[in-house]
Amino acid sequence: MSSNINYNKRVLNFGAGPAKLPLEVSLTDLFFEFFVLRIIRKPQTLRNFFDNVLKMLIIIYLFYFRYVPDNYKILLMQGGGTGAFASVALNLMGRSGKADYLVTGIWSGKASKEAAKFGKVNLVAPKSTKPGTAPHPSTWKLDPEASYFYYCHNETVDGITIQNIRQTGNVPIVCDMSSSLMTQRVDISKYGIIFGGTQKNLGPSGVTIVIVREDLMGNPLPCCPTILDYGHVSDMNSIHNTPTTFSVYVMEKVLQWVKKNGGVEEMERRAIAKSQLLYNTIHNSNKFYSSPVDEEIRSRINIPFRVGGPNGDEKLEKLFLQGAEKLEMYQLKGHRLVGGMRASLYNAVTYEEVELLVNYMNAFQKQHSL
Ligand SMILES: Cc1ncc(COP(=O)(O)O)c(C=O)c1O
């Protein structure tokens, strides 16, 4: 069977996920290496391989995050961030039967609804009715008896990031980092659980990374399925059932790439530079482009923007997308609930690619300004 794919053509993918792989990783002959050279049949070899990937994750976090304390485990699970919405509640809700949720957008909203199936969910602040805003930490009503406090670090759809959270005393903090994992340094010791799928910054979809403090394992709700029981998954070294071997394999390649490129510190520097370039272009456009998000909570990773004024001009936005696609820039259409455009600048998206995007934005503005 012949393929018509032109591998030399450079296509820019600004989609929210699954995201592109780093070019260097895409160019390695992954299928050949995985299926022909290293095909893993012996369970022991598979276990060794998983152990190596886990070590790799720990090494990267060790060197480039502040540290992964000894009392944390990293689990490789399945079911994505959505699965973790349930597994977090199933593993922790038994502490007091109630949990605090900060809802700042679509994803934390979904998580709170899922958790409400397993216990009482208290929204620490009413969800902001004004898009692009988030309730100020001083207004949060935290329950000292909550099983855990939950928030989403980067709302992928809404383009909102929560960088500062309040002290929660003995209440463990659970954080969804699905779209920001490996894009900035994190002090893991402040958290009870951090989770996120690999499909945005760490490889293909199929693997969910769960970083969990040891004392939060081993006391799941009686109805918790074995496959979602963090203590059990940890005891099984993340191989409770047939794992997503190819996804883990590619993730290892991406981790090598992160390491070779300066680790998480460098990914953070790049994320700041790329997002600043785009936000500056929006800012300097004399309101031709606009961001619907309050300045202090703007995401570095998923950047929604409108074309043709603060409420967007749908005709111009259509033309903007058509023009972008002619230049091989894809998936710039915003989420239907937010509208407008959205550029997702995951780790594999280069500064040069964002330059191409802003060059296009400037040219489009010149052509369409009165
Ligand atoms: C912030 C956030 N949380 C959770 C999810 C759900 O993740 P998954 O598709 O892996 O279930 C997503 C997906 O885009 C997300 O962006």
The ligand as a Tripos MOL2 file, in Angstrom:
@<TRIPOS>MOLECULE
LIG
   16    16     1     0     0
SMALL
NO_CHARGES

@<TRIPOS>ATOM
      1 C1         -7.0730   20.7250   31.8660 C.3       1 LIG1
      2 C2         -7.6300   19.4330   31.3540 C.ar      1 LIG1
      3 N1         -8.0800   18.5340   32.2430 N.ar      1 LIG1
      4 C3         -8.5890   17.3620   31.8460 C.ar      1 LIG1
      5 C4         -8.6710   17.0380   30.5160 C.ar      1 LIG1
      6 C5         -9.2450   15.7250   30.1070 C.3       1 LIG1
      7 O1         -8.1910   14.9470   29.7260 O.3       1 LIG1
      8 P1         -8.3740   13.5800   28.9150 P.3       1 LIG1
      9 O2         -8.8220   13.9300   27.5560 O.co2     1 LIG1
     10 O3         -6.9920   13.0130   28.9930 O.co2     1 LIG1
     11 O4         -9.3580   12.7620   29.6510 O.co2     1 LIG1
     12 C6         -8.1910   17.9290   29.5510 C.ar      1 LIG1
     13 C7         -8.2480   17.5920   28.1300 C.2       1 LIG1
     14 O5         -7.9520   18.3640   27.2460 O.2       1 LIG1
     15 C8         -7.6580   19.1630   29.9820 C.ar      1 LIG1
     16 O6         -7.1890   20.0310   29.1030 O.3       1 LIG1
@<TRIPOS>BOND
     1     1     2 1
     2     2     3 ar
     3     2    15 ar
     4     3     4 ar
     5     4     5 ar
     6     5     6 1
     7     5    12 ar
     8     6     7 1
     9     7     8 1
    10     8     9 2
    11     8    10 1
    12     8    11 1
    13    12    13 1
    14    12    15 ar
    15    13    14 2
    16    15    16 1
@<TRIPOS>SUBSTRUCTURE
     1 LIG1         1 GROUP 0 **** ****
